[in-house]
Amino acid sequence: MSRPHPQPARAVAAAVILTTALALLYGCAPPGGPPGVVTDKTNRWSSATKARRYSLTVRTTQGDRKEFRVSLHTYHRCPRRSRYPACMKG
């Protein structure tokens, strides 16, 4: 007696759910900042949201200072005096 085959519709539905979840997570990532040298790092605690917000400040090649939000992963990978976004590689 043969075993029943998994229903293709279930497999497709699972793939759609997984793809949607990954797209939502990717869409929630903070946008990248301008290239430059990291001059400061901050991690602020918000008691209202019970969450930390991580940010980097870079000095661009034009001499401007720009602060932007980053993920925890980026925050840890980019120490002061490193070049952003090159600090994310390797």
HTML snippet that shows the backbone in 3Dmol.js (N, CA, C, O; Angstrom):
<script src="https://3Dmol.org/build/3Dmol-min.js"></script>
<div id="view" style="width:600px;height:400px;position:relative"></div>
<script>
const pdb = `
ATOM      1  N   MET A   1       0.827  -1.171   0.000  1.00  0.00           N
ATOM      2  CA  MET A   1       0.000   0.000   0.000  1.00  0.00           C
ATOM      3  C   MET A   1       0.881   1.247   0.000  1.00  0.00           C
ATOM      4  O   MET A   1       1.849   1.315   0.757  1.00  0.00           O
ATOM      5  N   SER A   2       0.570   2.205  -0.813  1.00  0.00           N
ATOM      6  CA  SER A   2       1.400   3.403  -0.898  1.00  0.00           C
ATOM      7  C   SER A   2       0.947   4.436   0.135  1.00  0.00           C
ATOM      8  O   SER A   2      -0.220   4.513   0.518  1.00  0.00           O
ATOM      9  N   ARG A   3       1.918   5.209   0.555  1.00  0.00           N
ATOM     10  CA  ARG A   3       1.616   6.288   1.515  1.00  0.00           C
ATOM     11  C   ARG A   3       1.047   7.490   0.763  1.00  0.00           C
ATOM     12  O   ARG A   3       1.382   7.721  -0.399  1.00  0.00           O
ATOM     13  N   PRO A   4       0.204   8.233   1.422  1.00  0.00           N
ATOM     14  CA  PRO A   4      -0.339   9.420   0.752  1.00  0.00           C
ATOM     15  C   PRO A   4       0.773  10.464   0.567  1.00  0.00           C
ATOM     16  O   PRO A   4       1.632  10.641   1.431  1.00  0.00           O
ATOM     17  N   HIS A   5       0.730  11.132  -0.560  1.00  0.00           N
ATOM     18  CA  HIS A   5       1.719  12.170  -0.845  1.00  0.00           C
ATOM     19  C   HIS A   5       1.329  13.449  -0.129  1.00  0.00           C
ATOM     20  O   HIS A   5       0.144  13.741   0.028  1.00  0.00           O
ATOM     21  N   PRO A   6       2.339  14.226   0.311  1.00  0.00           N
ATOM     22  CA  PRO A   6       1.999  15.509   0.934  1.00  0.00           C
ATOM     23  C   PRO A   6       1.244  16.385  -0.055  1.00  0.00           C
ATOM     24  O   PRO A   6       1.521  16.379  -1.255  1.00  0.00           O
ATOM     25  N   GLN A   7       0.333  17.098   0.446  1.00  0.00           N
ATOM     26  CA  GLN A   7      -0.472  17.946  -0.425  1.00  0.00           C
ATOM     27  C   GLN A   7       0.370  19.117  -0.927  1.00  0.00           C
ATOM     28  O   GLN A   7       0.960  19.841  -0.126  1.00  0.00           O
ATOM     29  N   PRO A   8       0.431  19.309  -2.250  1.00  0.00           N
ATOM     30  CA  PRO A   8       1.229  20.413  -2.785  1.00  0.00           C
ATOM     31  C   PRO A   8       0.747  21.776  -2.296  1.00  0.00           C
ATOM     32  O   PRO A   8       1.547  22.695  -2.123  1.00  0.00           O
ATOM     33  N   ALA A   9      -0.545  21.905  -2.076  1.00  0.00           N
ATOM     34  CA  ALA A   9      -1.078  23.189  -1.620  1.00  0.00           C
ATOM     35  C   ALA A   9      -0.509  23.563  -0.254  1.00  0.00           C
ATOM     36  O   ALA A   9      -0.250  24.737   0.010  1.00  0.00           O
ATOM     37  N   ARG A  10      -0.313  22.578   0.609  1.00  0.00           N
ATOM     38  CA  ARG A  10       0.265  22.839   1.929  1.00  0.00           C
ATOM     39  C   ARG A  10       1.703  23.325   1.808  1.00  0.00           C
ATOM     40  O   ARG A  10       2.116  24.257   2.498  1.00  0.00           O
ATOM     41  N   ALA A  11       2.459  22.684   0.925  1.00  0.00           N
ATOM     42  CA  ALA A  11       3.854  23.083   0.729  1.00  0.00           C
ATOM     43  C   ALA A  11       3.940  24.499   0.169  1.00  0.00           C
ATOM     44  O   ALA A  11       4.790  25.287   0.583  1.00  0.00           O
ATOM     45  N   VAL A  12       3.068  24.812  -0.759  1.00  0.00           N
ATOM     46  CA  VAL A  12       3.052  26.154  -1.336  1.00  0.00           C
ATOM     47  C   VAL A  12       2.656  27.178  -0.279  1.00  0.00           C
ATOM     48  O   VAL A  12       3.255  28.250  -0.194  1.00  0.00           O
ATOM     49  N   ALA A  13       1.659  26.855   0.517  1.00  0.00           N
ATOM     50  CA  ALA A  13       1.228  27.777   1.571  1.00  0.00           C
ATOM     51  C   ALA A  13       2.350  28.015   2.575  1.00  0.00           C
ATOM     52  O   ALA A  13       2.554  29.148   3.011  1.00  0.00           O
ATOM     53  N   ALA A  14       3.073  26.975   2.945  1.00  0.00           N
ATOM     54  CA  ALA A  14       4.193  27.125   3.886  1.00  0.00           C
ATOM     55  C   ALA A  14       5.287  27.998   3.287  1.00  0.00           C
ATOM     56  O   ALA A  14       5.868  28.829   3.985  1.00  0.00           O
ATOM     57  N   ALA A  15       5.573  27.818   1.998  1.00  0.00           N
ATOM     58  CA  ALA A  15       6.586  28.630   1.331  1.00  0.00           C
ATOM     59  C   ALA A  15       6.169  30.095   1.274  1.00  0.00           C
ATOM     60  O   ALA A  15       6.998  30.985   1.462  1.00  0.00           O
ATOM     61  N   VAL A  16       4.896  30.347   1.016  1.00  0.00           N
ATOM     62  CA  VAL A  16       4.390  31.720   0.962  1.00  0.00           C
ATOM     63  C   VAL A  16       4.489  32.378   2.337  1.00  0.00           C
ATOM     64  O   VAL A  16       4.886  33.539   2.444  1.00  0.00           O
ATOM     65  N   ILE A  17       4.135  31.649   3.371  1.00  0.00           N
ATOM     66  CA  ILE A  17       4.203  32.200   4.732  1.00  0.00           C
ATOM     67  C   ILE A  17       5.647  32.524   5.099  1.00  0.00           C
ATOM     68  O   ILE A  17       5.922  33.589   5.652  1.00  0.00           O
ATOM     69  N   LEU A  18       6.568  31.619   4.799  1.00  0.00           N
ATOM     70  CA  LEU A  18       7.979  31.847   5.101  1.00  0.00           C
ATOM     71  C   LEU A  18       8.514  33.045   4.332  1.00  0.00           C
ATOM     72  O   LEU A  18       9.216  33.879   4.904  1.00  0.00           O
ATOM     73  N   THR A  19       8.202  33.143   3.069  1.00  0.00           N
ATOM     74  CA  THR A  19       8.666  34.265   2.251  1.00  0.00           C
ATOM     75  C   THR A  19       8.111  35.580   2.773  1.00  0.00           C
ATOM     76  O   THR A  19       8.832  36.576   2.834  1.00  0.00           O
ATOM     77  N   THR A  20       6.856  35.594   3.143  1.00  0.00           N
ATOM     78  CA  THR A  20       6.227  36.801   3.681  1.00  0.00           C
ATOM     79  C   THR A  20       6.886  37.217   4.992  1.00  0.00           C
ATOM     80  O   THR A  20       7.151  38.400   5.204  1.00  0.00           O
ATOM     81  N   ALA A  21       7.151  36.256   5.868  1.00  0.00           N
ATOM     82  CA  ALA A  21       7.792  36.563   7.137  1.00  0.00           C
ATOM     83  C   ALA A  21       9.184  37.148   6.926  1.00  0.00           C
ATOM     84  O   ALA A  21       9.557  38.117   7.587  1.00  0.00           O
ATOM     85  N   LEU A  22       9.944  36.572   6.021  1.00  0.00           N
ATOM     86  CA  LEU A  22      11.286  37.088   5.743  1.00  0.00           C
ATOM     87  C   LEU A  22      11.224  38.490   5.140  1.00  0.00           C
ATOM     88  O   LEU A  22      12.043  39.346   5.472  1.00  0.00           O
ATOM     89  N   ALA A  23      10.261  38.724   4.259  1.00  0.00           N
ATOM     90  CA  ALA A  23      10.119  40.050   3.665  1.00  0.00           C
ATOM     91  C   ALA A  23       9.758  41.090   4.721  1.00  0.00           C
ATOM     92  O   ALA A  23      10.261  42.212   4.684  1.00  0.00           O
ATOM     93  N   LEU A  24       8.897  40.725   5.652  1.00  0.00           N
ATOM     94  CA  LEU A  24       8.529  41.657   6.721  1.00  0.00           C
ATOM     95  C   LEU A  24       9.715  41.959   7.617  1.00  0.00           C
ATOM     96  O   LEU A  24       9.920  43.109   8.004  1.00  0.00           O
ATOM     97  N   LEU A  25      10.495  40.946   7.950  1.00  0.00           N
ATOM     98  CA  LEU A  25      11.677  41.171   8.783  1.00  0.00           C
ATOM     99  C   LEU A  25      12.683  42.048   8.061  1.00  0.00           C
ATOM    100  O   LEU A  25      13.271  42.944   8.667  1.00  0.00           O
ATOM    101  N   TYR A  26      12.887  41.805   6.781  1.00  0.00           N
ATOM    102  CA  TYR A  26      13.823  42.618   6.014  1.00  0.00           C
ATOM    103  C   TYR A  26      13.322  44.055   5.921  1.00  0.00           C
ATOM    104  O   TYR A  26      14.113  44.996   5.989  1.00  0.00           O
ATOM    105  N   GLY A  27      12.023  44.224   5.766  1.00  0.00           N
ATOM    106  CA  GLY A  27      11.447  45.562   5.667  1.00  0.00           C
ATOM    107  C   GLY A  27      11.521  46.343   6.967  1.00  0.00           C
ATOM    108  O   GLY A  27      11.448  47.571   6.949  1.00  0.00           O
ATOM    109  N   CYS A  28      11.664  45.659   8.092  1.00  0.00           N
ATOM    110  CA  CYS A  28      11.741  46.323   9.384  1.00  0.00           C
ATOM    111  C   CYS A  28      13.154  46.744   9.742  1.00  0.00           C
ATOM    112  O   CYS A  28      13.357  47.445  10.733  1.00  0.00           O
ATOM    113  N   ALA A  29      14.129  46.328   8.953  1.00  0.00           N
ATOM    114  CA  ALA A  29      15.519  46.698   9.238  1.00  0.00           C
ATOM    115  C   ALA A  29      15.691  48.187   8.986  1.00  0.00           C
ATOM    116  O   ALA A  29      15.120  48.727   8.040  1.00  0.00           O
ATOM    117  N   PRO A  30      16.472  48.850   9.825  1.00  0.00           N
ATOM    118  CA  PRO A  30      16.693  50.278   9.607  1.00  0.00           C
ATOM    119  C   PRO A  30      17.410  50.509   8.276  1.00  0.00           C
ATOM    120  O   PRO A  30      18.220  49.679   7.864  1.00  0.00           O
ATOM    121  N   PRO A  31      17.127  51.617   7.602  1.00  0.00           N
ATOM    122  CA  PRO A  31      17.820  51.894   6.351  1.00  0.00           C
ATOM    123  C   PRO A  31      19.292  52.193   6.617  1.00  0.00           C
ATOM    124  O   PRO A  31      19.651  52.658   7.699  1.00  0.00           O
ATOM    125  N   GLY A  32      20.126  51.929   5.645  1.00  0.00           N
ATOM    126  CA  GLY A  32      21.555  52.191   5.797  1.00  0.00           C
ATOM    127  C   GLY A  32      21.849  53.676   5.779  1.00  0.00           C
ATOM    128  O   GLY A  32      21.061  54.476   5.274  1.00  0.00           O
ATOM    129  N   GLY A  33      22.976  54.028   6.330  1.00  0.00           N
ATOM    130  CA  GLY A  33      23.379  55.421   6.358  1.00  0.00           C
ATOM    131  C   GLY A  33      24.394  55.719   5.275  1.00  0.00           C
ATOM    132  O   GLY A  33      24.729  54.849   4.472  1.00  0.00           O
ATOM    133  N   PRO A  34      24.883  56.947   5.252  1.00  0.00           N
ATOM    134  CA  PRO A  34      25.862  57.329   4.231  1.00  0.00           C
ATOM    135  C   PRO A  34      27.236  56.745   4.559  1.00  0.00           C
ATOM    136  O   PRO A  34      27.532  56.485   5.725  1.00  0.00           O
ATOM    137  N   PRO A  35      28.076  56.536   3.547  1.00  0.00           N
ATOM    138  CA  PRO A  35      29.426  56.051   3.827  1.00  0.00           C
ATOM    139  C   PRO A  35      30.228  57.119   4.561  1.00  0.00           C
ATOM    140  O   PRO A  35      30.059  58.316   4.328  1.00  0.00           O
ATOM    141  N   GLY A  36      31.100  56.661   5.448  1.00  0.00           N
ATOM    142  CA  GLY A  36      31.945  57.586   6.191  1.00  0.00           C
ATOM    143  C   GLY A  36      32.673  56.879   7.313  1.00  0.00           C
ATOM    144  O   GLY A  36      32.631  55.653   7.417  1.00  0.00           O
ATOM    145  N   VAL A  37      33.340  57.651   8.154  1.00  0.00           N
ATOM    146  CA  VAL A  37      34.090  57.124   9.291  1.00  0.00           C
ATOM    147  C   VAL A  37      33.204  57.229  10.532  1.00  0.00           C
ATOM    148  O   VAL A  37      32.639  58.288  10.805  1.00  0.00           O
ATOM    149  N   VAL A  38      33.085  56.134  11.280  1.00  0.00           N
ATOM    150  CA  VAL A  38      32.251  56.114  12.484  1.00  0.00           C
ATOM    151  C   VAL A  38      32.917  56.974  13.550  1.00  0.00           C
ATOM    152  O   VAL A  38      34.053  56.712  13.946  1.00  0.00           O
ATOM    153  N   THR A  39      32.209  58.000  14.015  1.00  0.00           N
ATOM    154  CA  THR A  39      32.755  58.892  15.047  1.00  0.00           C
ATOM    155  C   THR A  39      32.087  58.685  16.397  1.00  0.00           C
ATOM    156  O   THR A  39      32.659  59.033  17.430  1.00  0.00           O
ATOM    157  N   ASP A  40      30.880  58.122  16.402  1.00  0.00           N
ATOM    158  CA  ASP A  40      30.178  57.925  17.669  1.00  0.00           C
ATOM    159  C   ASP A  40      29.163  56.800  17.523  1.00  0.00           C
ATOM    160  O   ASP A  40      28.667  56.517  16.432  1.00  0.00           O
ATOM    161  N   LYS A  41      28.871  56.169  18.656  1.00  0.00           N
ATOM    162  CA  LYS A  41      27.873  55.100  18.723  1.00  0.00           C
ATOM    163  C   LYS A  41      26.995  55.373  19.938  1.00  0.00           C
ATOM    164  O   LYS A  41      27.496  55.728  21.006  1.00  0.00           O
ATOM    165  N   THR A  42      25.685  55.208  19.773  1.00  0.00           N
ATOM    166  CA  THR A  42      24.789  55.377  20.912  1.00  0.00           C
ATOM    167  C   THR A  42      23.775  54.244  20.938  1.00  0.00           C
ATOM    168  O   THR A  42      23.375  53.716  19.900  1.00  0.00           O
ATOM    169  N   ASN A  43      23.371  53.885  22.154  1.00  0.00           N
ATOM    170  CA  ASN A  43      22.276  52.928  22.329  1.00  0.00           C
ATOM    171  C   ASN A  43      21.361  53.495  23.401  1.00  0.00           C
ATOM    172  O   ASN A  43      21.670  53.475  24.592  1.00  0.00           O
ATOM    173  N   ARG A  44      20.249  53.991  22.949  1.00  0.00           N
ATOM    174  CA  ARG A  44      19.291  54.654  23.847  1.00  0.00           C
ATOM    175  C   ARG A  44      18.207  53.682  24.285  1.00  0.00           C
ATOM    176  O   ARG A  44      17.706  52.886  23.491  1.00  0.00           O
ATOM    177  N   TRP A  45      17.859  53.761  25.553  1.00  0.00           N
ATOM    178  CA  TRP A  45      16.783  52.951  26.112  1.00  0.00           C
ATOM    179  C   TRP A  45      15.516  53.790  26.122  1.00  0.00           C
ATOM    180  O   TRP A  45      15.526  54.934  26.575  1.00  0.00           O
ATOM    181  N   SER A  46      14.436  53.226  25.628  1.00  0.00           N
ATOM    182  CA  SER A  46      13.147  53.902  25.649  1.00  0.00           C
ATOM    183  C   SER A  46      12.242  53.179  26.640  1.00  0.00           C
ATOM    184  O   SER A  46      11.859  52.030  26.420  1.00  0.00           O
ATOM    185  N   SER A  47      11.908  53.854  27.722  1.00  0.00           N
ATOM    186  CA  SER A  47      11.042  53.221  28.718  1.00  0.00           C
ATOM    187  C   SER A  47       9.611  53.057  28.188  1.00  0.00           C
ATOM    188  O   SER A  47       8.876  52.181  28.644  1.00  0.00           O
ATOM    189  N   ALA A  48       9.228  53.885  27.247  1.00  0.00           N
ATOM    190  CA  ALA A  48       7.875  53.789  26.689  1.00  0.00           C
ATOM    191  C   ALA A  48       7.701  52.515  25.862  1.00  0.00           C
ATOM    192  O   ALA A  48       6.668  51.850  25.941  1.00  0.00           O
ATOM    193  N   THR A  49       8.720  52.183  25.070  1.00  0.00           N
ATOM    194  CA  THR A  49       8.610  51.002  24.213  1.00  0.00           C
ATOM    195  C   THR A  49       9.354  49.800  24.780  1.00  0.00           C
ATOM    196  O   THR A  49       9.251  48.696  24.245  1.00  0.00           O
ATOM    197  N   LYS A  50      10.096  50.006  25.853  1.00  0.00           N
ATOM    198  CA  LYS A  50      10.892  48.934  26.480  1.00  0.00           C
ATOM    199  C   LYS A  50      11.866  48.320  25.468  1.00  0.00           C
ATOM    200  O   LYS A  50      12.020  47.101  25.394  1.00  0.00           O
ATOM    201  N   ALA A  51      12.515  49.185  24.696  1.00  0.00           N
ATOM    202  CA  ALA A  51      13.441  48.706  23.670  1.00  0.00           C
ATOM    203  C   ALA A  51      14.631  49.650  23.554  1.00  0.00           C
ATOM    204  O   ALA A  51      14.545  50.822  23.918  1.00  0.00           O
ATOM    205  N   ARG A  52      15.723  49.133  23.051  1.00  0.00           N
ATOM    206  CA  ARG A  52      16.906  49.933  22.770  1.00  0.00           C
ATOM    207  C   ARG A  52      16.909  50.340  21.314  1.00  0.00           C
ATOM    208  O   ARG A  52      16.446  49.599  20.447  1.00  0.00           O
ATOM    209  N   ARG A  53      17.436  51.530  21.053  1.00  0.00           N
ATOM    210  CA  ARG A  53      17.605  52.022  19.689  1.00  0.00           C
ATOM    211  C   ARG A  53      19.089  52.272  19.491  1.00  0.00           C
ATOM    212  O   ARG A  53      19.700  53.063  20.210  1.00  0.00           O
ATOM    213  N   TYR A  54      19.656  51.597  18.518  1.00  0.00           N
ATOM    214  CA  TYR A  54      21.078  51.704  18.247  1.00  0.00           C
ATOM    215  C   TYR A  54      21.310  52.651  17.082  1.00  0.00           C
ATOM    216  O   TYR A  54      20.574  52.626  16.096  1.00  0.00           O
ATOM    217  N   SER A  55      22.346  53.494  17.201  1.00  0.00           N
ATOM    218  CA  SER A  55      22.651  54.408  16.103  1.00  0.00           C
ATOM    219  C   SER A  55      24.153  54.625  16.004  1.00  0.00           C
ATOM    220  O   SER A  55      24.897  54.481  16.974  1.00  0.00           O
ATOM    221  N   LEU A  56      24.565  54.976  14.796  1.00  0.00           N
ATOM    222  CA  LEU A  56      25.949  55.335  14.517  1.00  0.00           C
ATOM    223  C   LEU A  56      25.967  56.765  14.021  1.00  0.00           C
ATOM    224  O   LEU A  56      25.010  57.226  13.399  1.00  0.00           O
ATOM    225  N   THR A  57      27.060  57.472  14.296  1.00  0.00           N
ATOM    226  CA  THR A  57      27.290  58.782  13.714  1.00  0.00           C
ATOM    227  C   THR A  57      28.543  58.668  12.864  1.00  0.00           C
ATOM    228  O   THR A  57      29.581  58.204  13.335  1.00  0.00           O
ATOM    229  N   VAL A  58      28.445  59.089  11.614  1.00  0.00           N
ATOM    230  CA  VAL A  58      29.599  59.030  10.714  1.00  0.00           C
ATOM    231  C   VAL A  58      29.929  60.428  10.223  1.00  0.00           C
ATOM    232  O   VAL A  58      29.070  61.305  10.140  1.00  0.00           O
ATOM    233  N   ARG A  59      31.209  60.606   9.901  1.00  0.00           N
ATOM    234  CA  ARG A  59      31.646  61.839   9.236  1.00  0.00           C
ATOM    235  C   ARG A  59      31.849  61.476   7.770  1.00  0.00           C
ATOM    236  O   ARG A  59      32.676  60.628   7.437  1.00  0.00           O
ATOM    237  N   THR A  60      31.088  62.123   6.909  1.00  0.00           N
ATOM    238  CA  THR A  60      31.144  61.823   5.482  1.00  0.00           C
ATOM    239  C   THR A  60      32.388  62.449   4.856  1.00  0.00           C
ATOM    240  O   THR A  60      33.111  63.202   5.509  1.00  0.00           O
ATOM    241  N   THR A  61      32.628  62.131   3.589  1.00  0.00           N
ATOM    242  CA  THR A  61      33.794  62.692   2.899  1.00  0.00           C
ATOM    243  C   THR A  61      33.670  64.200   2.715  1.00  0.00           C
ATOM    244  O   THR A  61      34.674  64.885   2.520  1.00  0.00           O
ATOM    245  N   GLN A  62      32.445  64.721   2.776  1.00  0.00           N
ATOM    246  CA  GLN A  62      32.231  66.171   2.682  1.00  0.00           C
ATOM    247  C   GLN A  62      32.410  66.861   4.035  1.00  0.00           C
ATOM    248  O   GLN A  62      32.336  68.087   4.118  1.00  0.00           O
ATOM    249  N   GLY A  63      32.645  66.084   5.093  1.00  0.00           N
ATOM    250  CA  GLY A  63      32.847  66.649   6.424  1.00  0.00           C
ATOM    251  C   GLY A  63      31.580  66.767   7.252  1.00  0.00           C
ATOM    252  O   GLY A  63      31.628  67.263   8.378  1.00  0.00           O
ATOM    253  N   ASP A  64      30.442  66.320   6.720  1.00  0.00           N
ATOM    254  CA  ASP A  64      29.182  66.389   7.467  1.00  0.00           C
ATOM    255  C   ASP A  64      29.101  65.245   8.465  1.00  0.00           C
ATOM    256  O   ASP A  64      29.649  64.166   8.238  1.00  0.00           O
ATOM    257  N   ARG A  65      28.406  65.494   9.581  1.00  0.00           N
ATOM    258  CA  ARG A  65      28.129  64.436  10.552  1.00  0.00           C
ATOM    259  C   ARG A  65      26.691  63.980  10.363  1.00  0.00           C
ATOM    260  O   ARG A  65      25.766  64.792  10.359  1.00  0.00           O
ATOM    261  N   LYS A  66      26.513  62.673  10.205  1.00  0.00           N
ATOM    262  CA  LYS A  66      25.176  62.112  10.013  1.00  0.00           C
ATOM    263  C   LYS A  66      24.954  61.006  11.035  1.00  0.00           C
ATOM    264  O   LYS A  66      25.779  60.103  11.174  1.00  0.00           O
ATOM    265  N   GLU A  67      23.837  61.082  11.745  1.00  0.00           N
ATOM    266  CA  GLU A  67      23.457  60.031  12.696  1.00  0.00           C
ATOM    267  C   GLU A  67      22.298  59.254  12.089  1.00  0.00           C
ATOM    268  O   GLU A  67      21.378  59.840  11.519  1.00  0.00           O
ATOM    269  N   PHE A  68      22.350  57.924  12.215  1.00  0.00           N
ATOM    270  CA  PHE A  68      21.291  57.090  11.660  1.00  0.00           C
ATOM    271  C   PHE A  68      21.158  55.828  12.489  1.00  0.00           C
ATOM    272  O   PHE A  68      22.110  55.373  13.123  1.00  0.00           O
ATOM    273  N   ARG A  69      19.943  55.266  12.471  1.00  0.00           N
ATOM    274  CA  ARG A  69      19.659  54.040  13.219  1.00  0.00           C
ATOM    275  C   ARG A  69      20.243  52.839  12.515  1.00  0.00           C
ATOM    276  O   ARG A  69      20.290  52.775  11.286  1.00  0.00           O
ATOM    277  N   VAL A  70      20.693  51.873  13.329  1.00  0.00           N
ATOM    278  CA  VAL A  70      21.250  50.634  12.794  1.00  0.00           C
ATOM    279  C   VAL A  70      20.727  49.464  13.620  1.00  0.00           C
ATOM    280  O   VAL A  70      20.152  49.651  14.692  1.00  0.00           O
ATOM    281  N   SER A  71      20.936  48.272  13.110  1.00  0.00           N
ATOM    282  CA  SER A  71      20.574  47.069  13.854  1.00  0.00           C
ATOM    283  C   SER A  71      21.641  46.795  14.915  1.00  0.00           C
ATOM    284  O   SER A  71      22.729  47.369  14.877  1.00  0.00           O
ATOM    285  N   LEU A  72      21.324  45.927  15.842  1.00  0.00           N
ATOM    286  CA  LEU A  72      22.287  45.544  16.870  1.00  0.00           C
ATOM    287  C   LEU A  72      23.520  44.915  16.232  1.00  0.00           C
ATOM    288  O   LEU A  72      24.643  45.147  16.680  1.00  0.00           O
ATOM    289  N   HIS A  73      23.309  44.123  15.191  1.00  0.00           N
ATOM    290  CA  HIS A  73      24.418  43.477  14.486  1.00  0.00           C
ATOM    291  C   HIS A  73      25.389  44.528  13.924  1.00  0.00           C
ATOM    292  O   HIS A  73      26.602  44.413  14.096  1.00  0.00           O
ATOM    293  N   THR A  74      24.852  45.542  13.258  1.00  0.00           N
ATOM    294  CA  THR A  74      25.683  46.611  12.695  1.00  0.00           C
ATOM    295  C   THR A  74      26.377  47.378  13.804  1.00  0.00           C
ATOM    296  O   THR A  74      27.551  47.726  13.680  1.00  0.00           O
ATOM    297  N   TYR A  75      25.663  47.642  14.885  1.00  0.00           N
ATOM    298  CA  TYR A  75      26.229  48.375  16.022  1.00  0.00           C
ATOM    299  C   TYR A  75      27.474  47.667  16.557  1.00  0.00           C
ATOM    300  O   TYR A  75      28.478  48.313  16.856  1.00  0.00           O
ATOM    301  N   HIS A  76      27.410  46.350  16.676  1.00  0.00           N
ATOM    302  CA  HIS A  76      28.549  45.591  17.195  1.00  0.00           C
ATOM    303  C   HIS A  76      29.680  45.470  16.176  1.00  0.00           C
ATOM    304  O   HIS A  76      30.849  45.435  16.562  1.00  0.00           O
ATOM    305  N   ARG A  77      29.361  45.405  14.897  1.00  0.00           N
ATOM    306  CA  ARG A  77      30.377  45.200  13.866  1.00  0.00           C
ATOM    307  C   ARG A  77      31.170  46.457  13.515  1.00  0.00           C
ATOM    308  O   ARG A  77      32.233  46.353  12.903  1.00  0.00           O
ATOM    309  N   CYS A  78      30.686  47.633  13.883  1.00  0.00           N
ATOM    310  CA  CYS A  78      31.305  48.890  13.449  1.00  0.00           C
ATOM    311  C   CYS A  78      31.812  49.709  14.637  1.00  0.00           C
ATOM    312  O   CYS A  78      31.076  50.535  15.178  1.00  0.00           O
ATOM    313  N   PRO A  79      33.063  49.486  15.047  1.00  0.00           N
ATOM    314  CA  PRO A  79      33.607  50.281  16.156  1.00  0.00           C
ATOM    315  C   PRO A  79      33.943  51.706  15.698  1.00  0.00           C
ATOM    316  O   PRO A  79      33.973  51.994  14.501  1.00  0.00           O
ATOM    317  N   ARG A  80      34.194  52.582  16.661  1.00  0.00           N
ATOM    318  CA  ARG A  80      34.608  53.947  16.334  1.00  0.00           C
ATOM    319  C   ARG A  80      35.893  53.903  15.495  1.00  0.00           C
ATOM    320  O   ARG A  80      36.727  53.014  15.660  1.00  0.00           O
ATOM    321  N   ARG A  81      36.029  54.868  14.606  1.00  0.00           N
ATOM    322  CA  ARG A  81      37.155  55.025  13.678  1.00  0.00           C
ATOM    323  C   ARG A  81      37.165  53.987  12.549  1.00  0.00           C
ATOM    324  O   ARG A  81      38.117  53.938  11.769  1.00  0.00           O
ATOM    325  N   SER A  82      36.116  53.155  12.453  1.00  0.00           N
ATOM    326  CA  SER A  82      36.028  52.227  11.318  1.00  0.00           C
ATOM    327  C   SER A  82      35.275  52.919  10.185  1.00  0.00           C
ATOM    328  O   SER A  82      34.616  53.938  10.389  1.00  0.00           O
ATOM    329  N   ARG A  83      35.385  52.354   9.003  1.00  0.00           N
ATOM    330  CA  ARG A  83      34.689  52.914   7.838  1.00  0.00           C
ATOM    331  C   ARG A  83      33.369  52.186   7.637  1.00  0.00           C
ATOM    332  O   ARG A  83      33.331  50.960   7.536  1.00  0.00           O
ATOM    333  N   TYR A  84      32.282  52.960   7.580  1.00  0.00           N
ATOM    334  CA  TYR A  84      30.963  52.406   7.322  1.00  0.00           C
ATOM    335  C   TYR A  84      30.688  52.589   5.840  1.00  0.00           C
ATOM    336  O   TYR A  84      30.966  53.680   5.342  1.00  0.00           O
ATOM    337  N   PRO A  85      30.186  51.657   5.111  1.00  0.00           N
ATOM    338  CA  PRO A  85      29.668  50.343   5.433  1.00  0.00           C
ATOM    339  C   PRO A  85      30.709  49.216   5.331  1.00  0.00           C
ATOM    340  O   PRO A  85      30.361  48.045   5.480  1.00  0.00           O
ATOM    341  N   ALA A  86      31.978  49.558   5.080  1.00  0.00           N
ATOM    342  CA  ALA A  86      33.004  48.516   4.951  1.00  0.00           C
ATOM    343  C   ALA A  86      33.130  47.675   6.216  1.00  0.00           C
ATOM    344  O   ALA A  86      33.516  46.509   6.137  1.00  0.00           O
ATOM    345  N   CYS A  87      32.812  48.239   7.383  1.00  0.00           N
ATOM    346  CA  CYS A  87      32.920  47.482   8.640  1.00  0.00           C
ATOM    347  C   CYS A  87      31.928  46.336   8.680  1.00  0.00           C
ATOM    348  O   CYS A  87      32.078  45.427   9.496  1.00  0.00           O
ATOM    349  N   MET A  88      30.922  46.356   7.826  1.00  0.00           N
ATOM    350  CA  MET A  88      29.920  45.284   7.809  1.00  0.00           C
ATOM    351  C   MET A  88      30.417  44.049   7.067  1.00  0.00           C
ATOM    352  O   MET A  88      29.848  42.969   7.229  1.00  0.00           O
ATOM    353  N   LYS A  89      31.449  44.181   6.270  1.00  0.00           N
ATOM    354  CA  LYS A  89      31.954  43.057   5.480  1.00  0.00           C
ATOM    355  C   LYS A  89      33.012  42.305   6.254  1.00  0.00           C
ATOM    356  O   LYS A  89      33.716  42.869   7.092  1.00  0.00           O
ATOM    357  N   GLY A  90      33.110  41.043   5.964  1.00  0.00           N
ATOM    358  CA  GLY A  90      34.179  40.211   6.530  1.00  0.00           C
ATOM    359  C   GLY A  90      33.918  39.824   7.881  1.00  0.00           C
ATOM    360  O   GLY A  90      34.727  39.123   8.490  1.00  0.00           O
TER     361      GLY A  90
END
`;
const viewer = $3Dmol.createViewer("view");
viewer.addModel(pdb, "pdb");
viewer.setStyle({}, {cartoon: {color: "spectrum"}});
viewer.zoomTo();
viewer.render();
</script>
